[in-house]
């Protein structure tokens, strides 16, 4: 660790890093801690996920491993959201997702049985986590799809749906991811 700190303090190394970044067009944008207003869209996504997570978990006591399981499943859902069409080909129905940047393809999981009709006191611990996941998915999906629907401004015309464009079809019976 001491060698690494010495390397960071070395002016020759710093100049080399600056030159490499300039040649490759890399620009640094610093987001100071405790300043989420600097983050823009990704901080808005974090806030949205935290809000829904707090509402779903509520006062339910969770062990660390249970919370980790829930957070990993939520991460999978958020990283499977569509960002943009993968290509301009009208027969290509796969959108680009954050999962493509993480593993090189879209994230997938096995569908779980719907647990919304069962009473909470009849669920096992794992089923309770799955139920929280399904509640999170229902809440977050409703909000996220509304954000995808662009609102027109008076100076900017509305974007109309055209033949050959990728669209998101909402189906309440589809599981997460």
Secondary structure, DSSP 4 states (H G I P E B T S, - for coil): -HHHHHHHH-HHHHHHHHHHHHHHT-------TT-GGGTTHHHHHHHHHHHHHHHHHTT----HHHHHHHHHHHHHHHTTSEEEES-S-TT--PEEEHHHHHHSS----PPPPP-TTS-GGG--HHHHHHHHHHHHHHHHHHHHHHHHSPPPBTTBPPPPP-TT---PPP-TTSPP-
